[in-house]
Amino acid sequence: MSSENKKFSLRFLEKKEFLKYFLPEIGIGGLQWVTGNNFEHGELVPLSIRFAGYPQVFELQARVVWRKSKPPMRPDLPDGVGLEFTSKSAAVLNELQHFA
């Protein structure tokens, strides 16, 4: 089943938790997502990102750039799915980075 028909929601308890998994060197920005879901390389993933205690919701689109491995630039993170935000999400990503 394609994830394009689903929307995934990530909720972070603290802003620094998001920043821990944010990967600025992946395209315009990316995220290491630790998950058990099976994503295909290149698959588009619509995301909603929220932070506990804040009403803001950030709606972004990302593409899977690696699956179930450590991020190339961040060996300190656990295995997971690497997401690169698409250019369509650039303005929202800028707001998200400013917020976090």
C-alpha positions as CSV (number, residue, x, y, z in Angstrom):
1,M,0.0,0.0,0.0
2,S,1.4,3.4,-0.9
3,S,1.9,5.9,1.8
4,E,0.7,8.7,-0.5
5,N,-2.9,7.8,0.6
6,K,-1.9,8.0,4.3
7,K,-0.8,10.9,6.5
8,F,1.8,10.2,9.2
9,S,1.8,12.2,12.3
10,L,4.9,12.7,14.5
11,R,4.6,14.3,17.9
12,F,7.7,15.4,19.7
13,L,7.7,16.1,23.5
14,E,10.3,18.8,23.2
15,K,11.8,21.0,20.4
16,K,15.2,19.6,21.1
17,E,13.9,16.1,20.4
18,F,13.0,17.1,16.9
19,L,16.4,18.8,16.4
20,K,18.1,15.6,17.5
21,Y,16.6,13.7,14.5
22,F,16.7,16.6,12.1
23,L,19.3,16.2,9.3
24,P,20.1,19.6,7.7
25,E,22.7,18.0,5.3
26,I,20.1,15.9,3.5
27,G,18.7,17.9,0.6
28,I,16.8,21.0,1.9
29,G,16.6,19.1,5.2
30,G,15.6,15.7,6.3
31,L,14.6,13.6,9.3
32,Q,15.6,10.3,10.7
33,W,12.4,8.4,11.5
34,V,12.8,5.4,13.7
35,T,10.0,3.1,12.7
36,G,9.0,-0.4,12.0
37,N,6.9,0.5,9.0
38,N,8.1,-0.8,5.6
39,F,8.7,2.1,3.3
40,E,10.0,1.9,-0.2
41,H,13.0,3.9,-1.4
42,G,11.7,7.0,-3.2
43,E,8.2,6.7,-1.7
44,L,6.5,10.0,-0.8
45,V,5.4,10.4,2.8
46,P,3.0,13.2,3.9
47,L,3.9,14.3,7.5
48,S,2.2,16.2,10.2
49,I,4.6,17.4,12.9
50,R,3.4,18.6,16.3
51,F,5.0,19.5,19.6
52,A,3.5,18.7,23.0
53,G,2.0,21.8,24.5
54,Y,1.9,23.9,21.3
55,P,-1.1,24.3,18.9
56,Q,1.1,24.6,15.7
57,V,0.9,21.8,13.2
58,F,3.5,21.6,10.4
59,E,2.3,19.8,7.3
60,L,5.2,18.6,5.1
61,Q,6.0,16.2,2.3
62,A,9.1,14.0,2.3
63,R,10.7,11.3,0.2
64,V,12.3,8.1,1.6
65,V,16.0,8.3,0.8
66,W,17.1,5.2,2.9
67,R,15.5,2.5,4.8
68,K,16.4,0.6,8.0
69,S,19.9,1.8,8.2
70,K,21.9,4.4,10.0
71,P,22.0,7.9,8.5
72,P,25.1,8.4,6.4
73,M,26.0,11.7,8.2
74,R,24.8,10.7,11.7
75,P,26.1,7.3,12.9
76,D,24.9,8.2,16.5
77,L,21.3,7.7,15.5
78,P,19.6,4.3,15.5
79,D,18.6,2.5,12.4
80,G,15.4,3.8,10.8
81,V,14.0,5.5,7.7
82,G,15.7,8.6,6.2
83,L,13.3,11.2,4.9
84,E,14.2,14.1,2.7
85,F,11.7,17.0,2.7
86,T,10.6,17.9,-0.8
87,S,11.0,21.4,-2.3
88,K,7.2,21.7,-2.0
89,S,7.7,21.8,1.8
90,A,10.5,24.4,1.8
91,A,8.4,27.3,3.3
92,V,6.9,25.1,6.0
93,L,10.3,23.6,6.8
94,N,11.7,27.1,7.2
95,E,8.8,27.9,9.7
96,L,9.4,24.6,11.5
97,Q,13.2,25.2,11.9
98,H,12.5,28.7,13.2
99,F,10.0,27.3,15.6
100,A,12.3,24.5,16.8
